[in-house]
């Protein structure tokens, strides 16, 4: 069941990405981030009204969720957006998708997570397949970096680091306090609070058209459900198994893009290899997860 939850999480984030991609016209990345996070906070805050929250709960009990929210989505998306503006979407996404390696490394080294060789191979195939799809599914599928721009590789690498750390922290937090809805609410609220302070201090303009808001609204709804599925998977699953599955978003983005605009989407052999790699990886994790 944990694998289904992890994949559903990827589906929700893929749908979010597609809605933003289709709906965004002139709104800045900061506007998109703040609007969707605001919707996340409202939806998840309302959701907490329907769950049982321990009366003795205090901020210290929520520390891992708060810190994980600072790392991602806040810092992770920030570094990712800057990387996209400097290097392009394909290069940035491909490097950012290495974040499960960070999570697995932390899990093995610090969290006493364990896995066999077949599981590690399956995870590697999923990551490699996702990276291939991310690189070659765009209209300008290459990884060539012009001279002088190599320094900008730091941004997607930092995004990978922050996403990887965030997922590891979420695993620690959910093991101590098993409440996926509350955990999701605290995580996004942490990101939203800091981002809102930044917007106020810098007086950045947050705006979008009515059409854009419609898309961002539904994107915010779906991206509110995504973290809940991720926490559900982390609560019952091994970190080494969940982290790679949570990085399969490009596969579902590819499927959604194909369904939305079949005529414009081209499938090279790299896409086929990447998809096959994910399929084999998921199969290995399913058969050898115990």
TIDREN-528896 format. One line per 5 residues: number of its first residue (from 0); for each residue z, x, y of N, C-alpha, C. Coordinates in steps of 0.05 Angstrom, whole numbers, plus 32768, in hexadecimal, padded with zeros to 4 digits. Example, Ala and Ser with C-alpha at 12.3 -4.5 7.8 and 13.67 -1.06 7.14 Angstrom:
0 = 809C 8108 7F8E 809C 80F6 7FA6 809C 8108 7FBE; 808E 8101 7FD3 808F 8111 7FEB 809D 8102 8001
END
This chain:
0 = 8000 8011 7FE8 8000 8000 8000 8000 8011 8019; 800D 8029 8018 800E 803A 802F 7FF3 8043 8038; 7FE1 8047 8024 7FC5 8050 802B 7FB6 803A 8039; 7FBA 8021 8031 7FAD 800A 803E 7FB7 8008 805B; 7FD1 800B 805F 7FDC 800A 807A 7FD0 8020 808C
5 = 7FCE 8038 8081 7FC3 804F 8090 7FA6 804A 8098; 7F97 803F 8085 7F7B 803A 808B 7F78 8023 809F; 7F89 800E 809C 7F89 7FF8 80B0 7F8F 8002 80CC; 7FA1 8016 80CD 7FA7 8022 80E7 7F8E 802F 80F3; 7F7F 803D 80E3 7F66 804A 80EC 7F52 8035 80F5
10 = 7F51 801F 80E6 7F3E 8009 80ED 7F45 7FFE 8109; 7F5F 7FFA 810E 7F68 7FEF 8128 7F61 8001 813F; 7F65 801B 813B 7F5F 802F 8150 7F41 8032 8154; 7F32 8030 813E 7F14 8031 8140 7F0A 8019 8150; 7F14 8001 814A 7F0C 7FE9 8159 7F13 7FEC 8176
15 = 7F2B 7FF8 817C 7F33 7FFC 8197 7F1F 800E 81A6; 7F18 8024 8198 7F05 8037 81A4 7EEA 802A 81AA; 7EE0 8019 8197 7EC7 800C 819A 7EC7 7FF8 81B1; 7EDD 7FE9 81B4 7EE0 7FD5 81CA 7EE0 7FE3 81E5; 7EEE 7FFA 81E6 7EEE 8009 8200 7ED3 8014 8205
20 = 7EC6 801F 81F1 7EAB 802B 81F4 7E97 8016 81FD; 7E98 7FFF 81F1 7E85 7FE9 81F8 7E8B 7FDD 8213; 7EA5 7FDA 8219 7EAC 7FCC 8231 7EAE 7FDC 824A; 7EB3 7FF7 8248 7EB7 8007 825F 7E9D 800C 826F; 7E9F 8007 8289 7E88 800B 829B 7E8E 8021 82B0
25 = 7EA2 801B 82C1 7EA8 802E 82D6 7EC6 8035 82D7; 7ED6 8029 82C7 7EF3 802E 82C7 7EF8 804B 82BE; 7F0B 8058 82CA 7F12 8073 82C3 7F21 8074 82A9; 7F21 808C 829C 7F30 808F 8283 7F4E 8088 8287; 7F59 8090 829E 7F75 808B 82A5 7F79 806C 82A6
30 = 7F67 805E 82B2 7F69 8041 82B4 7F69 8034 8299; 7F57 803D 8288 7F55 8033 826C 7F6F 8038 825E; 7F7A 8050 8260 7F92 8057 8252 7FAA 8047 825C; 7FAC 8044 8276 7FC3 8035 8281 7FC2 8017 827A; 7FAA 800C 827D 7FA7 7FEF 8277 7FAD 7FE9 825A
35 = 7FA1 7FF9 8248 7FA6 7FF4 822B 7FC2 7FF9 8223; 7FCF 800D 822F 7FEB 8013 8229 7FFD 7FFC 8233; 7FF6 7FF2 824B 8006 7FDB 8256 8005 7FC3 8243; 7FED 7FBD 8239 7FEA 7FA7 8226 7FFA 7FAD 820D; 7FF9 7FC7 8204 8009 7FCF 81EC 8027 7FC9 81F0
40 = 8031 7FD0 8208 804D 7FCD 820E 8055 7FAF 820E; 8044 7F9E 821A 804A 7F82 821B 8049 7F75 8200; 8034 7F7B 81F0 8031 7F6F 81D6 8048 7F78 81C3; 804E 7F92 81C3 8063 7F9C 81B1 807F 7F94 81BA; 8083 7F92 81D4 809D 7F89 81DE 80A2 7F6C 81D6
45 = 808E 7F5B 81D8 8090 7F40 81CF 8095 7F3E 81B1; 8088 7F50 81A2 808B 7F50 8185 80A7 7F57 817C; 80B5 7F67 818C 80D1 7F6E 8185 80E4 7F57 8186; 80DC 7F41 8194 80EC 7F29 8196 80EE 7F1B 817B; 80DC 7F21 8169 80DB 7F13 814F 80E5 7F24 8138
50 = 80F2 7F3B 813E 80FD 7F4C 8129 811B 7F50 812E; 8129 7F57 8119 8145 7F5D 811B 814A 7F7A 8124; 8158 7F7D 813A 815E 7F98 8145 817C 7F9C 8142; 8184 7FB3 8136 81A0 7FB9 8132 81AF 7FB8 814D; 81C6 7FAB 814E 81D5 7FA9 8166 81E0 7FC4 8170
55 = 81E5 7FD6 815D 81F0 7FF0 8163 81DB 8005 816C; 81C2 7FFC 816E 81AC 800E 8175 81AF 8019 8191; 81AA 8034 8194 81AB 8040 81AE 8193 8053 81B1; 8190 805F 81C9 8178 806F 81CE 8176 8087 81BC; 818C 8092 81B3 818B 80A9 81A1 817E 80A2 8186
60 = 8182 8089 817E 8176 8080 8165 8157 807E 8168; 814E 807D 8180 8131 807A 8185 8124 8094 818E; 8133 80AA 818E 8129 80C3 819A 810F 80CD 818F; 810B 80CB 8175 80F2 80D5 8169 80DA 80C4 8171; 80DF 80AA 8174 80C9 8098 817D 80C2 809D 819A
65 = 80D6 80A2 81AA 80D2 80A8 81C7 80C2 80C2 81CA; 80CB 80D7 81BC 80BD 80F1 81BF 80A1 80EF 81B3; 809D 80E1 819D 8083 80DF 8191 806F 80D1 81A4; 807A 80BE 81B3 8069 80B0 81C7 805F 80C1 81DD; 8070 80D5 81E4 8068 80E8 81F9 8051 80FA 81EF
70 = 8053 8102 81D6 803E 8113 81CA 8024 8103 81C6; 8027 80EB 81BC 800F 80DA 81B8 8019 80BD 81B6; 800B 80AB 81C4 7FF1 80AF 81CF 7FEE 80BD 81EA; 8004 80C2 81F9 8002 80CC 8214 7FF3 80E7 8216; 8000 80FC 820D 7FF4 8117 8210 7FDB 811A 81FF
75 = 7FDC 810E 81E7 7FC4 8110 81D6 7FAB 8105 81E2; 7FAD 80ED 81ED 7F96 80E0 81FA 7F8E 80EF 8213; 7FA2 80F8 8222 7F9D 8107 823B 7F8C 811F 8236; 7F95 8130 8222 7F86 8148 821B 7F6B 8141 8210; 7F6A 812C 8201 7F50 8123 81F5 7F3C 811B 820B
80 = 7F45 810B 821E 7F34 8102 8234 7F2A 8119 8244; 7F3C 812C 824B 7F33 8144 825A 7F1F 8154 824A; 7F24 8157 8230 7F12 8166 821F 7EF7 8159 821E; 7EF6 813E 821D 7EDC 8130 821C 7ECD 8134 8236; 7EDB 8135 824C 7ECD 8139 8266 7EC2 8155 8269
85 = 7ECE 8168 825B 7EC6 8184 825E 7EB3 818D 8248; 7EB7 8183 822F 7EA8 818C 8218 7E95 8177 820C; 7E9A 815E 8212 7E8B 8148 8205 7E9C 813B 81EF; 7E94 8123 81E7 7EA4 8114 81D4 7EA3 8120 81B8; 7E8C 812A 81AF 7E8A 8133 8193 7E9B 814B 818E
90 = 7E99 815F 819F 7EA9 8178 819B 7EC7 8171 819D; 7ECF 8162 81B1 7EEB 815B 81B5 7EF6 814B 819D; 7EE8 8137 8195 7EF1 8126 817F 7EF4 8136 8165; 7EE0 8147 8160 7EE0 8157 8147 7EF9 8169 8146; 7EFF 8176 815C 7F16 8189 815D 7F30 8179 815D
95 = 7F31 8163 816A 7F49 8152 816B 7F50 8148 814F; 7F3C 8142 813F 7F40 8137 8124 7F4C 814B 8110; 7F51 8163 8119 7F60 8176 8108 7F7E 8171 8109; 7F87 815D 8117 7FA4 8158 811A 7FB3 8153 8100; 7FA6 8148 80EB 7FB5 8145 80D2 7FBE 8160 80C6
100 = 7FAF 8175 80CC 7FB7 8190 80C2 7FD1 8198 80CF; 7FD5 8191 80E8 7FEE 8197 80F6 8005 8187 80E9; 7FFF 816D 80E5 8014 815C 80D9 801C 8165 80BD; 8008 816C 80AD 800D 8175 8091 801D 818F 8092; 8016 81A1 80A4 8024 81BB 80A6 8041 81B6 80AD
105 = 8046 81A4 80C1 8062 819E 80C8 8071 8191 80B1; 8063 817F 80A3 8070 8171 808D 8078 8184 8077; 8066 8197 8070 806C 81AA 805B 8082 81BE 8063; 8081 81C7 807C 8092 81DC 8085 80AE 81D2 808E; 80AF 81BB 809A 80C9 81B2 80A6 80D4 8198 809B
110 = 80C4 8188 808E 80CD 816D 8086 80CF 816A 8068; 80CD 817F 8059 80D0 817E 803C 80BC 816B 802F; 80A5 8167 803B 8090 8157 802E 8083 8168 8018; 807A 815B 8003 806E 8169 7FED 8054 815C 7FE5; 8042 816B 7FDA 8028 8161 7FD1 801C 8174 7FBD
115 = 800C 8169 7FAB 7FFE 817A 7F98 7FE3 8184 7FA3; 7FD6 8195 7F94 7FBD 81A1 7F9D 7FA7 818C 7FA0; 7FA7 8178 7F8F 7F92 8163 7F91 7F96 8152 7FAA; 7FAF 814C 7FB1 7FB5 813D 7FCA 7FAC 814D 7FE2; 7FB2 8167 7FE3 7FAA 8178 7FF9 7F8C 8179 7FFB
120 = 7F7E 817B 7FE4 7F61 817C 7FE4 7F56 8161 7FEE; 7F61 814B 7FE6 7F59 8131 7FEF 7F5C 812E 800D; 7F73 8137 8017 7F78 8136 8034 7F64 8147 8044; 7F5E 815F 8039 7F4B 8171 8046 7F2F 8164 8047; 7F27 8157 8031 7F0D 8149 8030 7F0B 8133 8045
125 = 7F21 8124 8048 7F21 810E 805C 7F1E 8119 8078; 7F2D 812F 807E 7F2C 813B 8099 7F10 8146 809E; 7F06 8155 808A 7EEB 8161 808D 7ED6 814B 8091; 7ED8 8136 8081 7EC4 8120 8084 7EC6 8112 809F; 7EDE 810E 80A9 7EE2 8101 80C3 7ED7 8113 80D9
130 = 7EDB 812D 80D7 7ED1 8140 80EB 7EB2 813F 80EB; 7EA6 8140 80D4 7E89 813F 80D1 7E7D 8126 80DF; 7E8A 810F 80D9 7E80 80F6 80E5 7E84 80F6 8103; 7E9A 8101 810C 7E9F 8102 8129 7E8A 8114 8137; 7E83 812A 812A 7E70 813C 8137 7E54 8131 8138
135 = 7E4B 8125 8121 7E2F 811E 811E 7E28 8101 8122; 7E3B 80F1 812B 7E36 80D4 812F 7E2E 80CE 814B; 7E30 80E1 815D 7E28 80DD 8179 7E0B 80E2 817E; 7E02 80DC 8196 7DE6 80E0 819D 7DE0 80FD 81A3; 7DF4 810D 81A8 7DF0 8129 81AE 7E01 8139 819B
140 = 7DFB 8138 8182 7E0C 8143 816D 7E0A 8161 816A; 7E19 816F 8179 7E1A 818C 8176 7E35 8196 8180; 7E3B 81AE 8179 7E55 81BA 8181 7E50 81D3 8191; 7E3A 81D5 819F 7E35 81ED 81AE 7E44 81EC 81C8; 7E53 8202 81CD 7E63 8203 81E5 7E56 8217 81F8
145 = 7E50 820F 8211 7E43 8221 8224 7E57 8236 822D; 7E4B 824D 8236 7E5C 8263 823E 7E6E 825B 8255; 7E87 8264 8253 7E9B 825E 8268 7EAA 8245 8262; 7EA2 8235 824F 7EAF 821C 8248 7EC1 821E 8230; 7EC2 8237 8224 7ED3 823A 820C 7EF0 8234 8212
150 = 7EF9 8239 822A 7F15 8235 8231 7F1C 8217 822F; 7F08 8205 8232 7F0D 81E9 8230 7F13 81DF 8214; 7F0D 81F1 8200 7F14 81EA 81E4 7F32 81E6 81E1; 7F41 81F1 81F4 7F5E 81EE 81F4 7F67 81D1 81F5; 7F58 81C0 8203 7F60 81A4 8206 7F5F 8194 81EC
155 = 7F49 8195 81DD 7F4A 8186 81C3 7F5D 8192 81AF; 7F61 81AD 81B1 7F74 81B9 819F 7F91 81B0 81A6; 7F96 81AD 81C0 7FB1 81A3 81C8 7FB3 8186 81C0; 7F9D 8177 81C2 7F9E 815B 81B9 7FA4 8159 819B; 7F98 816B 818B 7F9D 816C 816F 7FBB 8172 8169
160 = 7FC5 8186 8178 7FE1 818E 8175 7FF4 8176 817B; 7FEF 8169 8192 8002 8153 819A 8000 813B 8187; 7FE8 8134 817E 7FE5 811E 816A 7FF3 8125 8150; 7FF0 813E 8147 7FFC 8147 812E 801A 8146 8130; 8025 8150 8146 8043 8150 8149 804D 8133 814B
165 = 803E 8122 8159 8047 8106 815D 804A 80F8 8142; 8036 80FB 8131 8037 80ED 8117 804F 80F7 8106; 8054 8111 8107 806A 811D 80F8 8085 8112 8103; 8087 810F 811E 809F 8104 812A 80A3 80E7 8122; 808D 80D8 8121 808F 80BC 8119 8099 80B9 80FC
170 = 8090 80CB 80EB 809A 80CB 80D0 80B8 80CF 80CE; 80C2 80E3 80DE 80DF 80E8 80DE 80EE 80D0 80E9; 80E3 80C4 80FF 80F0 80AD 810B 80F1 8094 80F9; 80DB 808E 80EC 80D9 8076 80DB 80EA 8079 80C2; 80EE 8092 80B9 80FF 8096 80A2 811C 8091 80A8
175 = 8124 8094 80C2 813F 808F 80CB 8144 8073 80D4; 812F 8066 80DF 8131 804B 80E9 8118 803C 80E2; 8119 802D 80CB 8101 8021 80C0 80FB 8006 80CE; 80EF 8008 80E6 80E7 7FF0 80F5 80CD 7FF6 8103; 80B6 7FF2 80F5 809C 7FF9 8100 8095 7FEC 811B
180 = 809D 7FD3 811E 8097 7FC5 8138 80A6 7FD1 814E; 80C0 7FD5 814A 80D1 7FE2 815F 80C8 7FFE 8165; 80C1 800D 814F 80B8 8029 8153 809F 802A 8163; 808C 8018 815E 8073 8017 816C 8078 8010 818A; 808A 7FFD 818F 8090 7FF5 81AA 809C 800C 81BA
185 = 80AE 801A 81AE 80BB 8031 81BB 80A7 8047 81C1; 8096 804D 81AD 8082 8062 81B0 806F 805D 81C7; 8063 8045 81C8 8050 8040 81DE 805F 803C 81F9; 8077 8032 81F9 8086 8030 8212 808D 804B 821E; 8092 805E 820C 8097 8079 8215 807F 8085 8224
190 = 8067 8081 8217 804E 808B 8223 8049 807C 823D; 804C 8061 823D 8046 8051 8254 8058 8058 826C; 8071 805C 8267 8084 8063 827D 807C 807C 828B; 8077 8091 827C 806F 80AB 8289 8055 80A9 8297; 8041 809B 828A 8027 8098 8297 8029 8088 82B1
195 = 803A 8073 82B1 803D 8062 82C9 804A 8072 82DF; 805D 8083 82D9 806A 8094 82ED 8055 80A7 82F9; 8044 80B2 82E8 802E 80C4 82F1 801B 80B5 8304; 8014 809D 82FD 8002 808C 830E 800F 8087 8329; 8029 8080 8329 8037 807A 8342 8039 8093 8353
200 = 8041 80A9 8348 8045 80C2 8357 802A 80CC 8363; 8015 80CC 8353 7FFB 80D6 835C 7FEA 80C2 836A; 7FF4 80A8 8369 7FE6 8092 8376 7FC9 808F 836C; 7FC6 8094 8352 7FAC 8090 8345 7FA4 8073 8345; 7F8B 806E 8349 7F81 8052 8349 7F7C 8049 832C
205 = 7F88 8033 8325 7F83 8027 830B 7F74 800C 830F; 7F5B 800B 8306 7F4B 7FF3 830B 7F36 7FF0 82F5; 7F2C 7FD7 82F3 7F16 7FD1 82E1 7F0B 7FB6 82E8; 7EF3 7FB1 82DF 7EE6 7F97 82E5 7EF1 7F82 82D2; 7EEB 7F68 82D8 7EF4 7F53 82C6 7EE9 7F55 82AA
210 = 7ECF 7F5D 82A8 7EC3 7F61 828E 7ED1 7F77 827F; 7ED6 7F8D 828D 7EE3 7FA4 8280 7EFF 7F9C 8276; 7F0D 7F8D 8286 7F29 7F85 827F 7F29 7F75 8265; 7F15 7F64 8262 7F13 7F54 8249 7F12 7F66 8230; 7F01 7F7A 8232 7EFF 7F8D 821B 7F19 7F9D 8218
215 = 7F24 7FA6 822F 7F3C 7FB7 822D 7F54 7FA6 8223; 7F54 7F8C 8229 7F6A 7F7B 8220 7F6A 7F7A 8202; 7F53 7F75 81F6 7F52 7F73 81D9 7F56 7F8F 81CC; 7F4D 7FA3 81DA 7F52 7FBF 81D0 7F70 7FC4 81D0; 7F7E 7FBA 81E4 7F9B 7FBE 81E5 7FA9 7FAF 81CF
220 = 7F9F 7F97 81C8 7FAA 7F87 81B2 7FA8 7F97 8198; 7F90 7FA0 8192 7F8B 7FAE 8179 7F9A 7FC9 8178; 7F9C 7FD7 818F 7FAA 7FF0 818F 7FC8 7FEC 818F; 7FD1 7FD3 8191 7FEE 7FCD 818D 7FF4 7FCA 816F; 7FE0 7FC0 8160 7FE4 7FBC 8144 7FE1 7FD6 8134
225 = 7FD0 7FE8 813E 7FCB 8002 8131 7FE5 8012 812B; 7FF6 8016 813F 800F 8026 813B 8021 8018 8126; 8021 7FFE 8126 8033 7FF0 8112 802A 7FF7 80F6; 8010 7FF5 80F1 8005 7FFD 80D6 800B 801A 80D0; 8009 802B 80E4 800F 8048 80E0 802C 804C 80D8
230 = 803E 803F 80E6 805A 8041 80E0 8061 8035 80C4; 8054 801F 80BE 8058 8013 80A3 8050 8027 808D; 8039 8035 8091 8030 8048 807D 8043 8060 807C; 804D 8069 8093 805F 8080 8093 807A 8079 8087; 8082 8060 8089 809C 8057 807F 809D 8059 8060
235 = 8087 8055 8053 8087 8054 8036 8076 806A 8029; 8067 8079 8039 8055 808D 802E 805C 80AA 8034; 804F 80BC 8026 8052 80D8 802A 8042 80E1 8042; 804D 80F2 8053 8040 80FB 806B 8025 8109 8065; 8025 8118 804F 800C 8126 8047 7FF6 8113 803F
240 = 7FFD 80FB 8037 7FE9 80E7 802F 7FE0 80D7 8047; 7FF3 80D0 8059 7FEE 80BE 806F 7FDE 80CC 8085; 7FE5 80E5 808C 7FD9 80F2 80A3 7FBA 80F4 80A1; 7FAE 80FC 808A 7F91 80FD 8089 7F84 80E1 808B; 7F91 80CD 807E 7F86 80B2 807F 7F86 80A7 809B
245 = 7F9A 80AE 80AB 7F9C 80A5 80C6 7F87 80B1 80D8; 7F78 80C5 80CE 7F63 80D2 80DD 7F47 80C9 80D6; 7F45 80B3 80C7 7F2B 80A9 80BE 7F1E 8096 80D3; 7F29 8095 80EB 7F1F 8083 8100 7F00 8086 8104; 7EF5 809F 8105 7ED9 80A2 810A 7EC7 8093 80F6
250 = 7ED0 8092 80DD 7EC1 8083 80C9 7EBE 8066 80D1; 7ED4 805A 80D9 7ED3 803D 80E1 7EC5 8039 80FC; 7EC7 804D 810D 7EB7 804C 8126 7E99 804C 8120; 7E92 805D 810D 7E76 805F 8104 7E6C 8044 80F9; 7E7C 8038 80E8 7E75 801E 80DD 7E72 8009 80F3
255 = 7E85 8008 8105 7E84 7FF5 811B 7E6D 7FF9 812D; 7E66 8012 8133 7E4F 8018 8144 7E35 800F 8136; 7E34 8014 811C 7E1C 800C 810D 7E18 7FEE 810D; 7E2E 7FDF 810A 7E2D 7FC2 810A 7E25 7FB7 8125; 7E2F 7FC5 813A 7E2A 7FBC 8155 7E0E 7FC2 815F
260 = 7E04 7FDA 8158 7DE9 7FE2 8162 7DDB 7FF2 814C; 7DD1 7FE4 8138 7DC5 7FF1 8121 7DAC 8002 8129; 7D9D 7FF9 813D 7D85 8006 8144 7D8A 8022 8151; 7DA1 8025 815D 7DA7 803D 816C 7DB6 8052 815C; 7DC0 804B 8145 7DD0 805D 8135 7DC0 806B 8120
265 = 7DC1 8085 8120 7DB2 8095 810C 7DC6 80A2 80F9; 7DBE 80A2 80DF 7DD0 80AE 80CB 7DC3 80C6 80BF; 7DCC 80DE 80C6 7DC3 80F7 80BA 7DD2 80FD 80A0; 7DCA 8112 8093 7DD7 8119 807A 7DF4 8121 807F; 7DFA 812B 8097 7E16 8133 809D 7E28 811A 809C
270 = 7E1E 8104 80A6 7E2D 80EB 80A6 7E33 80E2 8089; 7E1E 80E4 8078 7E20 80DC 805C 7E34 80EE 804E; 7E33 8109 8053 7E45 811C 8047 7E62 8116 8050; 7E65 8111 806A 7E80 810B 8075 7E8C 80F2 8069; 7E7B 80DD 8067 7E85 80C4 805B 7E8C 80C7 803E
275 = 7E7B 80D6 802F 7E81 80DC 8013 7E9B 80EC 8010; 7E9F 80FF 8022 7EB7 810F 8022 7ED0 80FE 8025; 7ECF 80EB 8038 7EE6 80D9 803D 7EEB 80C8 8024; 7ED5 80BE 8018 7ED7 80AD 8000 7EE5 80BC 7FE9; 7EDB 80D5 7FE4 7EE7 80E5 7FCF 7F04 80EC 7FD5
280 = 7F09 80F2 7FEF 7F25 80F9 7FF6 7F38 80E2 7FF3; 7F30 80CA 7FFB 7F40 80B2 7FF8 7F44 80AC 7FDA; 7F2F 80B0 7FCA 7F31 80AB 7FAD 7F45 80BE 7FA0; 7F44 80D8 7FA8 7F57 80EB 7F9D 7F74 80E5 7FA5; 7F78 80DD 7FBE 7F93 80D6 7FC7 7F9D 80BD 7FB8
285 = 7F8B 80AA 7FB3 7F93 8092 7FA5 7F9A 8097 7F88; 7F8A 80A7 7F7A 7F8F 80AD 7F5E 7FA6 80BF 7F59; 7FAC 80D1 7F6C 7FC0 80E6 7F68 7FD7 80E4 7F7C; 7FDC 80CD 7F88 7FF0 80CB 7F9D 800C 80CD 7F92; 8011 80C9 7F79 802B 80CB 7F6D 802F 80E7 7F61
END
